[in-house]
Amino acid sequence: YNIAEAHKIASAIEKDILVKYKIIAVGVSDTDLKKYIEKNIQLTKTENIKDYAHNYALNIVMEKYNANHALTFHSRIKLAENFAKRHNKLVQDVFATSISGTQTTSQREIILKDFEKADKAVVSNAKCLTEGVDVPVIDIVYYSDPKNTKIDIVQSAGRALRKAKHRNKTMGFIVVPIFHK
């Protein structure tokens, strides 16, 4: 994003409108992932190791930074749905679901209320929750697929920066996964 946008965000943080943020590049190696997969899951014909790497990376960050409510961004609805299904299978104590524009507004509202009430939760989406969503409990934004525009990045990152009045939220996390051999 540009300098003017950075100043606006910094000013909002100084005025205590938004929380501070940390950008996290989480590295996952093929060796770590192989051990994790062998211990926890059986790959199917429709899944690949990179799919599981995203779930693994998000889980690592949530645990390390004691974060409880993650919003993941995907390029397609099916990828978001599959991510949530895998997460439910892999991480037992986290409520994971997906939201899409194909759902009614009332369906999306119910999902977001359940997400807010859960102790630990993940909502996956594709181009649905970038803007116009006020869910202050979100403390992690995770990019499973690259964002294409600066506006999308600023809008989506803002989901994790909202103050949560009924919780002592002081930090938002923006996560970019890096997979390496």
Secondary structure as GFF3:
##gff-version 3
##sequence-region A 1 181
A	DSSP	alpha_helix	3	14	.	.	.	ID=ss1
A	DSSP	beta_strand	20	29	.	.	.	ID=ss2
A	DSSP	alpha_helix	30	40	.	.	.	ID=ss3
A	DSSP	alpha_helix	49	64	.	.	.	ID=ss4
A	DSSP	beta_strand	69	73	.	.	.	ID=ss5
A	DSSP	alpha_helix	77	90	.	.	.	ID=ss6
A	DSSP	beta_strand	95	99	.	.	.	ID=ss7
A	DSSP	alpha_helix	105	117	.	.	.	ID=ss8
A	DSSP	beta_strand	121	125	.	.	.	ID=ss9
A	DSSP	beta_strand	140	143	.	.	.	ID=ss10
A	DSSP	alpha_helix	150	157	.	.	.	ID=ss11
A	DSSP	three_ten_helix	158	160	.	.	.	ID=ss12
A	DSSP	beta_strand	171	180	.	.	.	ID=ss13
###
